[in-house]
């Protein structure tokens, strides 16, 4: 893992056109590079950042009570990690693992909770993102088990 302050990172351009963050938000952020199979986050550990994938892929894994892991979601460029924690829809976090070289914008969760949640535009974008995430999951679920 290589963590660099946003303003000092040579990868600033990758994060400039995000629909979620403006230049002021980016100044409070970091750019973190992860290698293949490196943990972006460990299950049940406190989440310190709201991550935005600016390059690469990742997978979210949940460990069941019997110890088996299941893939909950695959993430790609433009996806968020920590969105459900930010809106308090999830209290126990999951494992998130990079698939190949992955680069994330990392916004401190404390900043997201105190500043971003009070910005109407951010919350509109987050609501739109979560709605798409839910409808994509619902569509997949319907294909697997059609509702009667």
C-alpha positions as CSV (number, residue, x, y, z in Angstrom):
1,X,0.0,0.0,0.0
2,X,1.3,3.4,-0.9
3,X,-0.6,6.4,0.6
4,X,0.0,9.9,-0.7
5,X,-1.7,13.2,0.1
6,X,-3.9,14.1,-2.8
7,X,-2.1,17.4,-3.4
8,X,1.3,15.6,-3.6
9,X,0.2,12.7,-5.7
10,X,1.1,12.4,-9.4
11,X,-2.3,10.7,-9.9
12,X,-4.4,13.8,-9.1
13,X,-5.9,13.9,-12.6
14,X,-7.5,10.5,-12.1
15,X,-9.7,11.9,-9.2
16,X,-10.6,15.3,-10.6
17,X,-13.8,14.4,-12.4
18,X,-15.5,12.4,-9.7
19,X,-19.2,13.2,-9.3
20,X,-18.9,13.1,-5.5
21,X,-16.1,15.4,-4.6
22,X,-15.1,19.0,-5.4
23,X,-11.6,20.5,-5.2
24,X,-12.0,21.4,-1.5
25,X,-12.9,17.8,-0.6
26,X,-10.0,16.5,-2.6
27,X,-7.6,18.6,-0.6
28,X,-8.6,16.7,2.5
29,X,-8.1,13.3,0.8
30,X,-5.4,10.8,0.0
31,X,-4.6,8.7,-3.0
32,X,-3.8,5.1,-2.0
33,X,-2.4,2.4,-4.3
34,X,-3.0,-1.2,-3.6
35,X,-1.3,-4.3,-5.1
36,X,-3.1,-7.4,-6.3
37,X,-4.9,-9.3,-3.4
38,X,-4.0,-6.6,-0.9
39,X,-6.6,-5.7,1.7
40,X,-8.2,-2.3,1.2
41,X,-10.2,-3.0,4.4
42,X,-10.5,-5.9,6.9
43,X,-13.9,-7.1,8.0
44,X,-15.2,-5.8,11.4
45,X,-12.4,-3.3,11.7
46,X,-13.3,0.4,12.0
47,X,-13.5,2.1,8.7
48,X,-11.3,5.2,8.6
49,X,-12.0,6.3,5.0
50,X,-14.7,6.6,2.4
51,X,-13.0,5.1,-0.6
52,X,-13.7,6.0,-4.3
53,X,-12.1,3.6,-6.8
54,X,-10.3,5.7,-9.4
55,X,-8.6,2.9,-11.1
56,X,-8.8,-0.9,-10.9
57,X,-11.1,-3.5,-9.4
58,X,-11.9,-5.0,-6.0
59,X,-14.2,-7.5,-4.4
60,X,-16.2,-7.4,-1.2
61,X,-16.2,-10.6,0.9
62,X,-18.4,-11.5,3.9
63,X,-17.3,-14.1,6.3
64,X,-20.3,-16.3,7.5
65,X,-20.7,-17.7,11.0
66,X,-19.4,-21.1,9.8
67,X,-16.1,-19.4,8.6
68,X,-16.9,-19.6,4.9
69,X,-16.4,-16.5,2.8
70,X,-18.8,-15.3,0.1
71,X,-18.4,-12.6,-2.5
72,X,-20.9,-9.9,-2.0
73,X,-20.0,-7.6,-4.8
74,X,-17.3,-6.8,-7.4
75,X,-16.3,-3.2,-7.6
76,X,-14.9,-1.2,-10.6
77,X,-13.7,2.3,-11.3
78,X,-16.3,4.8,-10.0
79,X,-17.5,2.6,-7.1
80,X,-17.5,3.5,-3.4
81,X,-16.3,1.6,-0.4
82,X,-17.8,2.7,2.9
83,X,-20.9,4.2,1.5
84,X,-23.2,2.0,3.6
85,X,-21.2,2.7,6.8
86,X,-21.4,6.5,6.0
87,X,-25.2,6.4,5.9
88,X,-25.3,4.0,8.9
89,X,-26.9,1.2,7.0
90,X,-24.1,-1.2,7.9
91,X,-22.4,-1.5,11.3
92,X,-20.1,-4.5,10.6
93,X,-17.8,-3.9,7.7
94,X,-16.7,-6.5,5.2
95,X,-13.3,-7.5,3.7
96,X,-12.4,-5.6,0.6
97,X,-9.6,-6.9,-1.5
98,X,-7.9,-5.4,-4.5
99,X,-8.0,-7.3,-7.8
100,X,-4.9,-6.3,-9.6
101,X,-3.3,-2.9,-9.2
102,X,-6.0,-0.7,-7.7
103,X,-6.0,3.0,-6.9
104,X,-8.4,4.7,-4.5
105,X,-9.2,8.2,-3.4
106,X,-9.5,8.0,0.4
107,X,-11.6,10.7,2.1
108,X,-11.3,10.6,5.9
109,X,-14.6,9.2,7.2
110,X,-14.7,11.9,9.9
111,X,-14.6,14.6,7.1
112,X,-17.3,12.7,5.2
113,X,-19.5,12.5,8.3
114,X,-19.1,16.2,9.3
115,X,-18.8,18.0,6.0
116,X,-19.9,15.8,3.0
117,X,-23.2,14.6,4.7
118,X,-24.2,18.3,5.0
119,X,-23.7,19.0,1.3
120,X,-26.8,18.6,-0.8
121,X,-25.0,17.8,-4.0
122,X,-22.9,15.1,-2.4
123,X,-26.0,13.5,-0.8
124,X,-27.9,13.6,-4.1
125,X,-25.0,11.9,-5.9
126,X,-24.7,9.3,-3.0
127,X,-28.5,8.6,-3.1
128,X,-28.4,8.1,-6.9
129,X,-25.4,5.8,-6.5
130,X,-27.0,3.7,-3.7
131,X,-30.3,3.5,-5.7
132,X,-28.4,2.1,-8.7
133,X,-26.5,-0.3,-6.5
134,X,-29.8,-1.5,-4.9
135,X,-31.6,-1.9,-8.3
136,X,-28.6,-3.8,-9.8
137,X,-28.6,-6.1,-6.8
138,X,-32.4,-6.5,-7.0
139,X,-32.3,-7.3,-10.7
140,X,-29.6,-10.0,-10.1
141,X,-31.6,-11.4,-7.2
142,X,-34.8,-11.5,-9.4
143,X,-32.9,-13.5,-12.1
144,X,-31.7,-16.0,-9.5
145,X,-35.0,-16.4,-7.6
146,X,-38.0,-14.9,-9.5
147,X,-40.6,-13.4,-7.2
148,X,-44.1,-15.0,-7.5
